[in-house]
Amino acid sequence: MNDNHTTPTQVAKDLVVSLAYTLKVAGEILDEAGHDDPLLYLHGHKNIVPGLERALTGMKVGETKSVVIAPKDGYGDYNEDDVEIIPRSEFPDEIPLEEGVEILVEDDEGEEVSATIVEVTKDKVTLDFNHPLAGKELHFEVTIVALREATEEELEHGHAHDEDMEDDEDWEDDEDWDEEEDDDEWEEYFGEEEDEE
């Protein structure tokens, strides 16, 4: 068996990418990760928004790029139908009913989903189930800090493992776009994973 492995030099599917980045929306910095503490993600496995993933494909270690992501390739367009008015009486007393507060509520299937309180009246609460960055153009400054081959366990779990991340639960809420709607787009770009006979 040949155990010789070459160190990857370009971003490609199934590689673990160490990414330094700054995210700006409307000129305001919303998030960033430096070279000394980069984001680790598994490329081609929907760990980050589709538009950014496509832009990073093929980049080399040390390369820097400015990337502008349209809403449809980021967190989706803003959907007015995802705003709902709920009777205030349905909320437990311990939930802080204040505008701008993000809360978790249970949907019809019993799954917890995130919503932002946008208005509170004496008897009603208006919730916005859109992602906070839905409808926003995302401006990224990115640098590829390092690349490595993914382990079998990482490929099985579908995300990169870090020594500071002991629990897969940290990744459960990381899917901020609708996977079913975006599957065709991902398969077109990365190719369908089919068994060849």
N, C-alpha and C positions, 0 to 999 in steps of 0.2 A: 504494500500500500504506500502511495506517495503522500507524505505529510508536508511537503513543501507548499507553503502558501505565500503568495505575493501580497503586499500591502496594497489595498485598493487606492486609486488616485482620483477617481471621478465618481460622483454621486450616481448610484444606480439602484435598481430594485434589490431588496433584501440586504442592503448595507445599513449599518448603524451610523448615523450622521451626528456629529457634534456641531451644533449651529449657534453662532453668535448672531444676535439680531436686535434691531430696534423697530418697534411698530408704532407708526404715527397715524392718527386719524384727524383730518382737518387741522393739521399742523401741531397737534398735541401728542406727546409721547404717552402711550397707553401701556406699553409693556416692553421689556428688554431683557436680554441675557448677554453677559459679557464673555470675553475669551476665557476668563478664569473660571467661569461657571456656566458653560453653554447648555443649551437645550439638547438632550439626546432623544432621537426618534428613529424609528425603523422605516426606511424609505419604501414607498409603494404599498403601505399598509393602512392608509387613511388615518395616520396619527396626527396630521396637520391638514389645513384646508387644501383642497385640490389645486387651486391656482398657484399657491406657493410651492407645492410639491413639484408641479410641472416645471416651474421656473428654476428650481434647484437641480433638476435632473441634468447630469453632464458637467456640473460645476466641479472644479478641482480644489484640492486642499489649499487653503490660503487665498482663494479667489473671493472677491467681494463684488456684490451686485446690488443695484437698486431695483426693486420690484413693486409694481403697482397692481393690486388685485381688485378687479371689479366685484361688486356684490355677489353676482351669480357664481363666481369662482371662489368666494370667501364664505361668508355666513348666510348667504342667500338674500333675496330681495325682501323688503319689509312687507308683511302680509297683514292687512287690516283685519282679516277674518280671525287672526290669532289674538285679538283683543276681546276679552270677555268681562261682563259685569256680573258679579257674584253678590248675593245677599250677605250683608255684614254678619248676620246671625250665624252663618255657616262656619265662621272662623273661630277657632279656640281663643280664649282670652290671652294665652301666652304668646300669640303671634303679634309682633309689633306692626300695627296697621299704619304705616307712615309712607308717604310718597317717596319713591326711589329705592325702597327696600326690596331686595330679592328674597323670595321665599320658595320653598318646595311644596308642591301640591300633588295630590294623587289624581291621575287621569282615569278614564273609564275602564282601562285595562288593569288598574291597580298599580301602574308604574309611577314613580316620582318624577315630576318634571319641574323645571325652574320657570319662575314667572317674576316679573317686576311689577310692584304696585305703582300705578300711575295716577290714581285718584282715589280719595277716600271721602265719602259723605256720611251722613248720619245713619243711613240704612243700606248703603251699597259700597262695594269695593271694585274698582276697575283694575284688571290684571292684564299685562302684556306678556304673551308667551313667546314673542319673537326673541331671538338672541339679541343681546345689547348692541352687537355690531351688525345686525341685519340691515341691509340697505346702505351700508357704509363702504366707501372706497378705502382699501387698506394700503398703506405705504410702508414697505419694509426696506431696511438696509440690512443685508445679510452677508455673513462671512462663513465659509466652511472651515471649521477649526481642525477637524480630524475625521477620518473614516476608518471603519473596521468591519470585518465580516460578522454577521449576526450568528449567535449560537443557535443550536437546534431548539433550545427552550424558548428563545426569543421569537424565532420563526413560528413556533407552535402557538405562543401566546399572542403574537401579532403586534408586539411593541418591544422597545429596547428596555433592558434592565439596568438599573443603576444601583450602586452599593447603598445609596441613601434611600432607595425605594424598596421597602420590604414587602409591600402588599400590592397586589394587582388592583385592589379597589380604587387606588389613586387614578386609574385609567378609565374607570367605568363611566365617568361623566365627561369624557374627553371628546365624544362624538357630537360635535356641535352643528352638524349639518345632517340632512336626511339621507342616510346611506342608500335607501331603496331608490330615491330619485336620482342619485348620482352614480349608481352602479354602472350604467351604460357609458357614462363619460369616462369612468376609471378603466373599464374594460377596453374601451377604444384606445386609451393612451398606453396602458401597461400590458394589455393583452389578457385574454381570458385564461384562467388557470384550468386547463383541461388535461386529462390523461391521454397521451398519445399512444396509439396502438400500432 
